[in-house]
Amino acid sequence: MPTLGSNAKPDRAKLGVQVIARAVEILRALEGNDQGLSLGQLSRQLDLPKSTVQRIVAALDAENFVVAASPAARVRLGPALVRIARSIRFQVADVARPYIEELSQSTGEAVDLAILDGAKAVFIDHIEGSGRLRAVSAVGLSFPLHCTANGKAMLATLDEEGLVRMKRSLTLSAYTTHSVRTWPELEAELESIRSTGVAYDLEEHTIGISAVGAAMLGSEGEIAAISVCAPSVRFAEEEKSLIAALQRCHAAIAKVFGNRGASIPHPVEPLQ
């Protein structure tokens, strides 16, 4: 008869991670659904067995992460998430907020603030653009580093040791045909970013969307980056003014942090 061996703990750990991942999927599926979703709807939307959804929802309900939305067996996000959200504060986001709002207003484009989290960029603030055709993102989303403007800007702040560690965890996946696919190519671009202070995403993550970004250090040493993104057609026409506006915003925030922010040489000529 088989006996439990050394693989038992790794298997249980893997199962635990899977359960957490599925719980997160359920919470994200409920986001924005004020009327809630039924177990059947969640099961179909997430392609999970209804019994699995029911078990995870029950566990989330016990902790008030979800609550009943109606007597019709629907569930929605619960008050425990609100309590946790209220305790989340990023000083760099608090400081940067009025400046990135002004940046978005002056350019009419979407502006994002991201922080470096391991091998990904996590958006901690987002200002929507005012144009009818605009780039859309959201707080809490994570993006790859090698093919986004804010991601590459933050990568360029790392020293040689930091880049060596990053190479072990960062996969250079091809999101579009324009994505960087090799480390020599990426390192050459990072060197250029260190020289100019400006990073580009020219349809490297999403076809039809381009962006420019710049990195800085927060008061607690966290690496952050601001990016302005726009539909590529409009980006090509407004590139010079977008860079100038980004430079002004970056300089203002860096000054608040005691000039800790990475400096951007001025002016930066648009890419041809």
C-alpha positions as CSV (number, residue, x, y, z in Angstrom):
1,M,0.0,0.0,0.0
2,P,1.4,3.4,-0.9
3,T,2.5,5.6,2.0
4,L,2.8,9.3,2.3
5,G,6.3,10.4,1.5
6,S,8.3,13.5,1.0
7,N,5.9,14.7,-1.8
8,A,3.0,15.1,0.6
9,K,3.8,18.5,1.9
10,P,4.6,20.0,-1.5
11,D,1.3,18.6,-2.8
12,R,-0.6,20.2,0.0
13,A,1.2,23.5,-0.5
14,K,0.4,23.4,-4.2
15,L,-3.3,22.7,-3.4
16,G,-3.3,25.6,-0.9
17,V,-2.0,28.0,-3.5
18,Q,-4.6,26.8,-6.0
19,V,-7.4,27.4,-3.6
20,I,-6.1,30.9,-2.9
21,A,-5.8,31.6,-6.6
22,R,-9.4,30.4,-7.2
23,A,-10.7,32.6,-4.3
24,V,-9.0,35.6,-5.9
25,E,-10.7,34.7,-9.2
26,I,-14.1,34.7,-7.5
27,L,-13.4,38.0,-5.8
28,R,-12.4,39.6,-9.1
29,A,-15.4,38.2,-10.9
30,L,-17.6,39.9,-8.3
31,E,-15.9,43.2,-8.7
32,G,-18.3,45.7,-10.2
33,N,-21.3,43.4,-9.8
34,D,-23.4,45.3,-7.3
35,Q,-26.3,42.9,-7.8
36,G,-24.0,40.0,-7.2
37,L,-23.6,36.7,-9.0
38,S,-25.1,33.3,-8.4
39,L,-22.9,30.2,-7.8
40,G,-24.0,29.0,-11.2
41,Q,-22.9,32.2,-12.8
42,L,-19.6,32.1,-11.1
43,S,-19.1,28.5,-12.0
44,R,-19.7,29.2,-15.7
45,Q,-17.7,32.4,-15.8
46,L,-14.7,30.9,-14.1
47,D,-15.0,27.4,-15.7
48,L,-15.0,25.8,-12.2
49,P,-17.1,23.0,-10.8
50,K,-20.1,24.5,-8.9
51,S,-19.2,22.4,-5.9
52,T,-15.7,24.1,-5.8
53,V,-17.2,27.5,-6.1
54,Q,-19.7,26.8,-3.4
55,R,-17.0,25.6,-1.0
56,I,-14.7,28.6,-1.6
57,V,-17.6,31.1,-1.4
58,A,-18.7,29.5,1.9
59,A,-15.1,30.1,3.3
60,L,-15.1,33.7,2.0
61,D,-18.6,34.3,3.5
62,A,-17.4,33.0,6.9
63,E,-14.8,35.8,6.9
64,N,-17.2,38.4,5.4
65,F,-15.2,38.7,2.2
66,V,-18.5,38.0,0.4
67,V,-22.1,38.4,1.6
68,A,-25.5,37.5,0.3
69,A,-26.6,40.0,-2.3
70,S,-30.2,38.9,-2.3
71,P,-32.5,36.0,-1.2
72,A,-31.9,34.5,-4.7
73,A,-28.6,32.9,-3.7
74,R,-26.5,35.6,-5.2
75,V,-23.3,36.8,-3.5
76,R,-21.4,40.1,-3.7
77,L,-18.2,41.5,-2.2
78,G,-18.3,41.9,1.5
79,P,-17.4,44.5,4.2
80,A,-14.2,42.8,5.3
81,L,-12.6,43.9,2.0
82,V,-13.6,47.5,2.7
83,R,-11.9,47.4,6.1
84,I,-8.7,46.0,4.6
85,A,-8.7,48.5,1.8
86,R,-8.9,51.4,4.2
87,S,-5.7,50.2,5.8
88,I,-3.8,50.2,2.6
89,R,-1.8,53.4,2.1
90,F,1.1,54.1,-0.3
91,Q,2.8,57.4,0.6
92,V,4.1,57.7,-2.9
93,A,0.5,57.6,-4.2
94,D,-0.7,60.1,-1.7
95,V,2.1,62.5,-2.7
96,A,1.8,61.9,-6.4
97,R,-2.0,62.1,-6.7
98,P,-2.4,65.8,-7.3
99,Y,0.5,65.9,-9.7
100,I,-0.7,63.0,-11.8
101,E,-4.2,64.4,-11.9
102,E,-2.7,67.7,-13.3
103,L,-0.7,65.6,-15.8
104,S,-3.8,63.9,-17.0
105,Q,-5.8,67.1,-17.2
106,S,-3.0,68.9,-19.1
107,T,-2.5,66.1,-21.6
108,G,-6.1,64.7,-21.8
109,E,-4.5,61.2,-21.5
110,A,-4.6,58.4,-19.0
111,V,-1.9,58.5,-16.3
112,D,-0.8,55.5,-14.2
113,L,1.4,55.3,-11.1
114,A,3.0,51.9,-10.5
115,I,5.4,50.3,-8.0
116,L,7.9,47.6,-8.6
117,D,6.7,44.3,-7.0
118,G,9.1,41.5,-7.7
119,A,9.0,40.8,-11.5
120,K,5.9,42.9,-12.2
121,A,4.6,46.4,-12.1
122,V,1.5,46.9,-9.9
123,F,-0.7,49.9,-10.5
124,I,-1.5,51.8,-7.3
125,D,-3.2,54.8,-8.9
126,H,-4.9,55.5,-12.2
127,I,-6.4,58.7,-13.8
128,E,-8.6,58.2,-16.8
129,G,-8.0,60.3,-19.9
130,S,-10.7,62.6,-21.1
131,G,-10.7,61.7,-24.8
132,R,-13.5,59.5,-26.3
133,L,-10.8,57.1,-27.5
134,R,-8.5,56.4,-24.5
135,A,-6.3,53.8,-22.9
136,V,-8.0,52.0,-20.0
137,S,-6.4,50.5,-16.9
138,A,-7.2,50.1,-13.2
139,V,-5.7,50.2,-9.8
140,G,-4.6,46.8,-8.6
141,L,-3.7,45.4,-12.0
142,S,-0.2,44.0,-12.6
143,F,1.7,44.3,-15.8
144,P,5.0,42.9,-17.2
145,L,8.1,44.9,-16.8
146,H,9.9,44.3,-20.1
147,C,7.2,45.6,-22.4
148,T,5.6,48.5,-20.6
149,A,6.9,52.1,-20.2
150,N,6.6,52.2,-16.4
151,G,8.0,48.7,-16.1
152,K,11.1,49.4,-18.2
153,A,11.6,52.7,-16.4
154,M,11.7,50.9,-13.1
155,L,14.0,48.2,-14.5
156,A,16.4,50.9,-15.5
157,T,16.8,52.0,-11.9
158,L,18.2,48.6,-10.8
159,D,21.9,48.0,-10.4
160,E,23.8,45.1,-11.9
161,E,23.1,42.8,-9.0
162,G,19.4,43.7,-9.1
163,L,19.3,42.9,-12.8
164,V,21.0,39.6,-12.3
165,R,18.3,38.6,-9.8
166,M,15.6,39.9,-12.1
167,K,16.9,37.7,-15.0
168,R,16.1,34.7,-12.9
169,S,12.5,35.6,-12.4
170,L,11.4,37.7,-15.4
171,T,10.2,35.9,-18.5
172,L,10.4,38.0,-21.7
173,S,7.1,36.9,-23.1
174,A,5.9,38.3,-26.4
175,Y,2.7,40.2,-25.9
176,T,2.8,41.7,-29.4
177,T,5.2,41.5,-32.3
178,H,6.9,44.6,-31.0
179,S,7.7,43.1,-27.5
180,V,11.4,42.8,-26.5
181,R,12.3,39.2,-26.5
182,T,16.0,39.0,-25.6
183,W,18.0,40.3,-22.6
184,P,20.7,41.9,-24.8
185,E,18.0,43.9,-26.6
186,L,16.4,44.9,-23.3
187,E,19.6,45.8,-21.6
188,A,20.5,48.1,-24.5
189,E,17.2,49.8,-24.1
190,L,17.7,50.1,-20.4
191,E,21.0,51.9,-21.0
192,S,19.2,54.4,-23.2
193,I,16.6,54.9,-20.5
194,R,19.3,55.6,-17.9
195,S,20.7,58.2,-20.3
196,T,17.4,60.0,-21.1
197,G,15.3,59.1,-18.1
198,V,12.4,58.2,-20.4
199,A,11.0,54.8,-21.2
200,Y,8.8,53.9,-24.1
201,D,6.1,51.3,-24.8
202,L,5.4,51.5,-28.5
203,E,2.6,48.9,-28.9
204,E,4.8,46.4,-27.1
205,H,2.2,45.3,-24.6
206,T,-1.0,46.1,-26.4
207,I,-1.5,46.9,-30.1
208,G,-2.9,50.3,-30.6
209,I,-1.6,51.7,-27.3
210,S,1.7,53.5,-26.7
211,A,3.1,55.1,-23.6
212,V,6.0,57.0,-22.1
213,G,7.2,56.6,-18.5
214,A,9.7,57.7,-15.9
215,A,10.8,56.2,-12.6
216,M,11.5,57.6,-9.1
217,L,12.2,56.5,-5.6
218,G,9.6,57.0,-2.9
219,S,10.4,58.2,0.6
220,E,10.6,54.6,1.9
221,G,12.9,53.5,-0.9
222,E,10.2,51.9,-3.1
223,I,10.7,52.1,-6.8
224,A,7.8,53.7,-8.6
225,A,7.0,55.0,-12.0
226,I,4.6,57.4,-13.7
227,S,3.4,56.7,-17.3
228,V,1.2,58.5,-19.8
229,C,-0.5,56.2,-22.2
230,A,-2.6,57.0,-25.3
231,P,-3.9,55.5,-28.5
232,S,-0.9,55.1,-30.8
233,V,-2.3,57.4,-33.5
234,R,-2.6,60.3,-31.0
235,F,0.6,59.4,-29.2
236,A,2.6,59.8,-32.4
237,E,1.1,63.3,-32.9
238,E,1.5,64.4,-29.3
239,E,4.7,62.6,-28.3
240,K,6.8,65.8,-27.7
241,S,4.2,67.5,-25.5
242,L,3.5,64.3,-23.6
243,I,7.2,64.0,-22.7
244,A,7.4,67.6,-21.7
245,A,4.4,67.2,-19.4
246,L,5.8,64.0,-17.9
247,Q,9.1,65.8,-17.2
248,R,7.3,68.6,-15.3
249,C,5.2,66.2,-13.3
250,H,8.2,64.0,-12.5
251,A,10.4,66.9,-11.4
252,A,7.6,68.2,-9.1
253,I,7.1,64.9,-7.4
254,A,10.9,64.3,-7.1
255,K,11.3,67.7,-5.4
256,V,8.7,66.7,-2.8
257,F,10.8,63.6,-2.1
258,G,13.9,65.7,-1.6
259,N,15.2,65.1,-5.1
260,R,15.3,61.3,-4.6
261,G,13.6,60.7,-7.9
262,A,15.6,59.7,-10.9
263,S,16.4,62.8,-12.9
264,I,15.2,63.2,-16.4
265,P,17.6,65.0,-18.7
266,H,15.8,67.9,-20.4
267,P,14.8,68.1,-23.1
268,V,14.2,64.6,-24.5
269,E,13.8,64.3,-28.2
270,P,10.9,62.2,-29.4
271,L,11.7,58.9,-31.1
272,Q,11.6,59.0,-34.8
